[in-house]
Amino acid sequence: MRVIFMGTPEFSVPVLDALVAAGHEVLAVYTQPPRPAGRGKKEHPTAVDARAEELGLPVRHPIRLKGPEEQAEFAALKADVAVVVAYGLILPQAVLDAPERGCLNIHASLLPRWRGAAPIQRAIMAGDAETGVCVMQMEAGLDTGPVLLRRTLAIAPDDTAATLHDALSVLGAEAIVEALAQLDSLTPVPQPEDGVTYAEKIDKSEAKVDWTAPAPHIDRMIRGLSPFPGAWTMANGKRLKLLQSRVVEGSGAPGTVLDGLTIACGDGAVDILRVQPEGKGAMDTKDWLLGARIAPGTCLG
């Protein structure tokens, strides 16, 4: 098929690769413009931009799609379909209507649960047993369109936002190739009105750990916010990001170190397996403890 691809972060890259590998003609790649990053604030292309250049595909990065000129350029490609995954711009109706078969979105949740910006993180933080991807026919509403195909994935007890991100990215790539191959026979299924939840964008203010909460809640928070922005607590006067954890038996005053980096919670305890000290890279907890000298009875907060 003649495809327009629209995506921006690393999550979108396997989808682009899968479309090319399946033999679809990618007419153009739409992605966000390069943005300043790092200490030198040098402009860096998006992950999709970099991959499209490697594949020799034409790249466009309009700041908006609301103008008649941008919409005319999009329509002039005469695409059969547009595939959208984590693009970052709202598509006006004129853009949605331009491809002959419309625009298909790959969303990383089992719609209508977790519409919105942070479905992967919210699914872990809420304690969901499973998640997945939906290939959805796009319409004007936020993730409200009918679903053409869905694939489920169990959330493992040790999954973080990073591991689930990677697994769902691959699953989404497989799903869109399957959907395009069967497009004529797939029936769009309207989303039910019951069960709608919204995955609000993660705010850094959510990331400080409240040790009075139950251990399962804190464990899900740590894993759901890993690696970014990273749940954190104060240890020896410095901020310590907590990147991997598990629920264990234990009791004590909330925030008290019981042994190693097993920390008492409001109910139960969590064992912290991986951390990122302030100003340093991520490391296993056992390596951090060699220099940190956190004694049992230390109170974190």
C-alpha positions in Angstrom: 0.0 0.0 0.0 1.0 3.6 -0.4 1.6 4.7 3.2 2.3 8.0 5.0 4.0 7.3 8.3 3.6 9.7 11.2 5.6 9.1 14.4 8.2 10.7 16.6 9.9 8.8 19.5 11.8 5.5 19.8 8.5 3.7 20.3 7.5 4.4 16.7 10.7 3.2 15.0 9.9 -0.6 15.0 6.6 0.3 13.3 8.3 2.2 10.5 10.8 -0.7 10.1 8.0 -3.2 9.9 6.1 -1.3 7.2 9.2 -1.1 5.1 10.0 -4.8 5.6 6.5 -5.7 4.6 6.9 -4.1 1.3 4.7 -1.1 1.7 5.6 2.1 -0.2 6.3 4.8 2.4 5.6 8.0 0.6 6.7 10.3 3.3 7.6 10.3 7.0 6.1 13.0 9.2 7.8 13.6 12.6 8.4 16.4 15.1 11.1 19.0 14.2 14.6 18.6 15.7 14.7 20.1 19.2 17.5 21.4 21.5 18.8 18.7 23.9 21.7 18.0 26.2 24.1 20.5 27.9 25.0 22.3 24.7 21.3 22.6 23.6 22.3 21.3 20.2 19.3 20.4 18.0 18.8 16.7 17.7 16.5 14.9 15.2 13.8 12.6 16.6 14.3 8.9 16.7 12.0 8.5 13.7 13.7 11.2 11.8 17.1 9.6 12.2 15.8 6.1 11.2 13.9 7.5 8.1 17.1 9.2 7.0 18.9 5.8 7.3 16.2 4.2 5.2 16.4 6.9 2.6 12.8 8.0 3.1 11.6 11.6 2.6 11.0 13.4 5.9 8.7 16.2 6.7 8.4 18.0 10.1 5.7 20.7 9.9 5.1 22.6 13.1 1.4 22.3 12.6 -1.1 20.8 10.2 -3.9 23.3 10.4 -2.9 25.5 7.5 -4.2 24.9 4.0 -0.7 24.7 2.6 0.3 21.8 4.9 -2.9 20.1 4.3 -2.6 20.4 0.5 0.9 18.9 0.6 -0.4 16.0 2.7 -3.3 15.3 0.3 -1.0 15.6 -2.7 0.8 12.4 -1.7 -2.4 10.5 -2.6 -1.8 7.8 0.0 -3.9 4.8 0.5 -3.5 5.1 4.3 -1.7 7.0 7.0 -0.2 5.1 9.9 0.1 7.2 13.1 2.0 6.2 16.3 3.0 8.6 19.0 3.3 11.5 16.5 2.6 14.4 18.8 0.3 16.6 16.7 -3.4 16.6 16.5 -4.6 15.7 13.0 -7.3 18.1 11.7 -10.3 16.5 9.9 -8.9 17.5 6.5 -5.8 15.4 7.2 -7.8 12.5 8.6 -9.9 12.4 5.4 -7.1 12.8 2.9 -5.8 9.2 2.6 -8.2 6.9 0.7 -8.5 4.5 3.6 -8.1 7.1 6.3 -5.6 7.3 9.2 -4.9 4.3 11.4 -3.4 4.9 14.9 -1.5 2.4 17.0 -2.3 3.0 20.6 -0.5 1.3 23.5 -3.5 0.2 25.6 -6.7 -1.9 25.4 -9.1 0.8 24.5 -11.2 2.4 25.9 -9.0 1.9 28.9 -6.1 4.4 29.1 -6.9 6.8 26.3 -4.4 9.7 26.3 -0.7 10.5 26.8 0.8 7.9 29.2 -1.0 4.6 28.8 2.0 2.4 29.5 2.9 4.1 32.8 -0.7 4.3 34.0 -1.4 0.6 33.4 1.5 -0.4 35.6 0.8 2.1 38.3 -2.9 1.0 38.4 -1.9 -2.6 38.8 -3.5 -3.8 35.6 -2.9 -7.5 34.9 -2.7 -6.9 31.1 -2.4 -4.3 28.5 -1.8 -4.4 24.7 -2.1 -2.4 21.5 -5.1 -1.4 19.4 -5.1 -0.4 15.8 -7.8 2.2 15.6 -9.5 4.1 12.8 -8.8 7.7 13.7 -11.5 10.3 14.2 -11.5 13.8 15.7 -11.9 12.7 19.4 -8.9 11.7 21.6 -8.4 8.0 21.0 -12.1 7.5 20.5 -12.2 5.8 17.1 -13.4 2.3 16.3 -10.9 -0.5 16.8 -9.9 -2.7 13.9 -7.5 -5.0 15.7 -6.3 -5.5 19.2 -3.5 -7.6 20.7 -3.1 -8.3 24.4 0.0 -8.6 26.6 0.3 -9.7 30.2 2.1 -7.3 32.5 4.7 -9.2 34.5 5.4 -8.5 38.2 8.8 -7.1 37.3 7.8 -5.0 34.3 8.9 -1.4 34.2 7.6 1.3 31.9 10.8 0.7 29.9 10.4 -3.0 29.4 6.7 -2.7 28.7 7.4 0.1 26.2 9.7 -2.1 24.2 7.4 -5.1 24.2 4.4 -3.0 23.1 6.4 -1.3 20.4 7.2 -4.7 18.8 3.6 -5.8 19.3 2.3 -2.7 17.6 4.6 -3.2 14.6 3.3 -6.7 14.2 -0.3 -5.6 14.6 -0.2 -2.9 12.0 1.4 -5.2 9.4 -1.4 -7.7 10.1 -4.1 -5.0 10.0 -2.9 -3.6 6.6 -2.8 -7.1 5.2 -6.4 -7.8 6.3 -7.8 -4.3 5.9 -10.6 -5.2 3.5 -11.9 -7.9 5.9 -11.6 -6.1 9.2 -14.7 -4.7 10.8 -14.3 -1.5 12.8 -15.7 -2.1 16.3 -16.9 1.0 18.1 -15.4 1.5 21.6 -17.9 0.8 24.5 -18.9 3.8 26.6 -18.2 1.8 29.8 -14.7 1.4 31.0 -13.3 4.6 29.6 -10.2 5.9 31.5 -7.7 8.6 30.7 -3.9 8.3 31.0 -3.0 11.7 32.1 0.5 12.9 31.2 3.0 12.0 33.9 3.9 15.0 36.0 7.2 15.2 37.9 5.3 16.2 41.0 3.9 12.6 41.2 7.4 11.1 41.5 8.3 11.6 45.2 7.6 8.4 47.1 5.2 8.6 50.0 6.5 5.7 52.2 3.2 5.7 54.2 1.5 4.1 51.2 1.1 0.3 51.0 4.1 -1.6 49.5 2.2 -2.8 46.4 1.3 0.8 45.5 4.9 2.0 45.9 6.3 -0.9 43.9 3.9 -0.2 41.0 4.8 3.5 41.2 8.5 2.8 41.1 8.2 0.5 38.1 5.7 2.6 36.3 7.9 5.7 36.5 11.1 3.9 35.5 13.2 5.2 33.9 11.5 8.6 33.5 10.9 10.7 35.4 11.9 8.1 38.1 10.3 7.8 41.5 12.6 9.3 44.1 13.3 9.7 47.7 16.0 11.5 49.8 19.0 9.5 51.1 21.9 11.0 52.9 20.7 14.5 51.9 20.6 13.7 48.2 17.9 12.7 45.7 17.9 9.0 44.9 15.9 7.7 42.0 14.4 4.2 42.4 14.2 2.3 39.2 13.4 -1.3 40.0 11.7 -2.9 43.0 9.8 -5.9 44.3 7.3 -6.4 47.2 8.8 -8.3 50.2 7.8 -9.1 53.7 8.8 -6.6 56.4 7.5 -4.0 58.8 8.7 -0.9 60.5 8.2 2.9 60.5 7.4 4.0 56.9 10.6 4.9 55.1 12.9 3.0 57.5 15.7 0.9 55.9 15.3 -2.6 57.3 18.2 -4.3 55.6 20.3 -3.5 52.5 17.8 -1.3 50.7 14.6 -3.0 51.8 12.4 -0.2 53.0 9.4 -0.4 55.2 6.1 1.0 53.8 2.8 1.8 55.4 1.9 -1.8 54.9 4.7 -4.3 54.0 8.0 -3.4 52.5 9.8 -3.0 49.1 13.2 -4.2 48.1 14.9 -1.7 45.8 16.9 -3.5 43.2 18.2 -0.7 41.0 18.8 3.0 41.6 20.2 6.2 40.1 22.0 8.5 42.6 21.9 12.2 42.0 24.4 13.2 39.3 25.3 9.6 38.3 24.1 6.9 36.1 21.8 4.0 36.9 23.3 1.1 38.8 22.3 -2.1 40.7 21.5 -1.3 44.4 24.3 -3.6 45.7 26.9 -1.5 43.8 25.5 1.7 45.1 25.5 0.4 48.7 29.2 -0.2 48.6 29.8 3.5 48.8 26.6 4.9 50.2 26.8 3.1 53.6 23.1 3.2 54.4 22.7 1.5 57.8 19.6 -0.3 58.9 17.3 2.1 60.8 18.1 5.0 58.4 14.9 6.9 57.5 14.5 7.9 53.9 12.1 10.6 52.8 
